[in-house]
Amino acid sequence: MLTESRDEEQIIARVAALDIGKAELVCCVRVPGKGASTPRLQEVTTHSTMTRALTELANHLVDLGIERVVMEATSDYWKPVFYLLEAHGLDPWLVNARDVKHLPGRPKTDVLDAVWLCKVAERQMLRPSFVPPRPIRQLRDLTRYRSTLVAARTAENNRIEKLLEDACIKLSVVASDIFGVSGREMMDALIDGQNDPKVLAQMARARMRTKIACLEEALDGHFDHHHAFLLTRMLGRIDTLDADITAVDEQIEAHLAPFAAAARLDEIPDRHHGGRRTDRGAPGPFRGGGGPAR
């Protein structure tokens, strides 16, 4: 038997949605009308993504008393907009584009996308993705950049090893790390024009001195000016990367300082389990919650 359904629509009174591009964004704002019988009011505007224009938009949204600003995770273009709105005290939401389903056959333009997103958002049919707080975002930037630097250094190391192989210098066959003190001194000597394998082998330090005979054989190659030119550029790049990695490491240590107390608590033995704490999977500063981490 069919009965009358009395569903009270719960909507967000004052909401905005942004369709963000690289150079411009479209903002749709929906607010209540002036009277009970007046339909909701809507405003659609286009703004530059430059800082001044974004600041003006943020102030306009604050003046309108906007409760929530919704935007899709479009490339990295959402980041400056999200951060600036957040700094102005607004409540920005980053949503997954898969959650904003468009109707089949519906025209797709920036304006229509912004209006559609705003209507879906005001009816609370979206959920926000996780965006970490500013200190964690900065720490992630540093750790991700460090990974990029390390990968670049590894690639350069591999190029050097291939270059030495091209010159028939088999240093990597004898030395486990050709970029240690001994290996680096031998490569610098090769660049300076020293090609005598016996002289080069005598540059071995510590435990490598037990391999001098093998080193003399491994360093007997045909290293020429072409190899010296390339090796100079490659070693210089590695030195630069090493310096950059050291500088980034210092910044990471500084950003980790506020979490030192939490790290010490993690080392406290759990008396109920007779050993170390077992809650290794508990949420922490670097363990994400729900939604895609940004």
N, C-alpha and C positions, 0 to 999 in steps of 0.2 A: 504494500500500500504506500503510495506516494504521500509524503507530508511536506508541509511548508518548511523551508530551511531559512533560518534567520542568521545569516553570516554577516558579522560586522567587520568591514574591511579596515585593517589596521595599517595605516600608511605613515611614512615619515613626513611630517608637515613641510619641512623646508629641506630640500635636497638638491644637489647639483651633480652633474655627470660631465666628464671630459672625454672627448675623442682626441687623442694626442698624436701629432705628427712631429717630424723633425723641426720644422720651421714655424708651424702654427698649430693651434688647438681650437676645437669648437667646444664651447661650454653651454650646456642646457641647464637652466635653473627652473625649478617648479616650487611654488609657494602657495599658501592658501589665498583665496579671494578675500575681498574686503567685507563681504557679508556672508551669512549662512547659505544663501541661495546662489551666491556667486561661484562659478566654477573656479578651479585652480588656475592660477596665473603662470604663464610660461615665458621664459626669455631665452633666446638662442643668440649667442654672440661668438665672434671669432677673434682670437688674440694671438699675438706673437709669443714665441717661447723664450724671448729674451727676458732677462731678469726684471727690468723695469715694468714690462707689460704683465709679467706674472705677479709682481708685487701689487700692481693696480687691481688685477683680478682678485687676488687674495683679500685685499681691503674691501672690495665690492661684496664679496661673499660674506665677509664678517659683518658688514653693514646690513646685509639682508638676513642675518641670523641663521645662516645655513648650518644645519645640524650634521650633515654628512656629505662628503664629496667622493664620488666613485669614479674610478678610472681603470681602464684595462692595462694589463702588463704588456705594453707595446715596446719591444726591443729594450733599450736603455733610456728611451725618451721620457718615460714616466718618472724617473728618479728625481731630476731637479724640480719638477712640478710637485711631486709628493713631498719632498723635503721642505720646499718653501711654504707650502700650505700648512704643513705640520708646524713649522716655526711660527706661523701666524695664529696658532691656537685652534685651527680647524681640525676636523676629524676625517682625514683622507683614508679611503679604502682602496686597496689594490685588489682587483678581482681577476680571476682566470678567464680568458676569452672563451674557453669551452663552456663556462657556466652561463655565458650570455648568448643564448641561442637565438638566431635570427629566423624569422618566419620564411618558409620556402617561397620563392618568387617575389619577395619584398625587395624593392630597390635598395641599394647599398650606397649611401653617401655619408660624408663626415657628419653632416647635420642630422640626418635620419638616425645614424648610429648613436649620436649623443642623446637625442630625444628618446630613443628606445632604451638606452642604458639608464637614463634618468627615470623613466616610467617603471622599469623593472626594479630599480633600486628603491624607489619610494614605497613599493609594495613589499619590501624586505624579502626579496626572492634571491638575494645574493649572499655569499659569505666571503669574508676578506681572506686574502692570503697573508701568510706571516711575513712581516717586515721587521727585522730586528731593530733594536734601538741604536742610536747614533754611535755609541762606543763600540758596539759589536760590528756595525757596518764598517767602521774604520779599521778595526782589527782584521776583518775579512779581506778588505782591500789590500792590506799589507801582506797577509799570508798568501793570498792568491798571486800577488805580484812577486812574492818571493819564489813561489813555485815556478812562475814563468822565467825568472832569472836563473834558477837552478837548471831548468830544462835547456835554456840557451847555453849555459856553461857546459852542460853535458854534451850538447851537440857540437860545440867548439872543440871539446876534448876529443871527440870522435874524429873530427876533421884533422886534428893534429896527428892522431895515430895513423890515419890513412895517408897523410902526407909523408910521415916517416917511412911507412911501408913503401911508398912510391920511390923513396930515396934508398931503399934497401937497408934502412936502419931498423934493426929488430929489437929495439930497446924494450918494447912491451913484452917480448918473449922472456926476458931475464928479470925485469923489474915488475913487481906486482902493481906499482903505482908510478907511472912515468912522470907524474906531476909533483912528486915529492921533492925534497931539497936536492938530492943527487940528480934526479932526472932533469929538473929545471936547470941546474948548473950546466949539465951536459948540452942541453938544447941551446942555452945562451952561448955556449962556446962554439957550437956548430954555426950559429948565426954570425959570430965574430970571425968565422973562417977557419976554425980549428977542425981539421979532418983526420988527425992522427988518432986511430982507435986506442992506442996505448995511453996517450995523454988524456983522452976523454974518459977512459976506464978508471984512471987514477982519481977522478973526481968523485968516485963512489964514497959514500959515508956509511958509518955504523955497519949494520949487518950486510949491506950490499958489497962490502969489501971482500967478503968470502966468495964473491962471484966475479972477480976481476977478469979471470981468464975467459969466462963466458961473455962478459961485457966487451972485451976486446974483439971478440968474433962478431958480436951483435952490432957493434958500432962501425964495422968495416963496410961502408956503403959508398954511394956516389951522391952525396949531398952537395948541391950546387947553389948558385946565386938565386935561381928561381925558387928553390925550396926555402932559402933563407928569407927572401922577401915575404913569402906567404906565412912562414912560421912566425916572423916578427909581428905581422898583423894579427895573427891568431892568438899569440901569447898576450899581446897588448889588450885584446878584447877580453881575454880571460881575467887579466888583472883588473880591468874595469868592472867586470861582472862580480869578481870577488869583493871589490870595494863596495859595490852597490848592495850586495847581499849582507855584508857586515853592517852597513847603515840601516838597512831594513830590519835586520835582527835587533838592533838597538831600539828601534821604534816599537817593534813587537814586544820587547821586554817592558818598555815603558807602559804600553797599553795593557799588559798582563798584570801590572802591579796591583790594580784594584781587586783582582781576583785571587791574590795570594792567600788571603785568609780562607777562602773556599777550598783552595787546593790543599791547605794544611788540614782542614777538617776531613777531607777525603782520605787522609792517611791515618786517621784515628782508628785503632782496632775496635771491632764490634764485639763487645763482651758477650752478647747473646749467641754469637756464632763461634766464639773461641778463636778469633783471628781478625783479619782485616775486614773492613766494611764490605758488604756484598751488594750495595746498591749502585753498582757501576753504571747501570743504565738509567739512573735517575736524571731528570732534566737538570741541565746546568747552563752556564753561559754559552757553551758551544754545541749544545744538543738541541736541535730544532724541535719545535712543536708541530702543530698541524699545518698543512698547506705548504706550497713551495717556498723554500728559503730564498731570500734575495740578498 
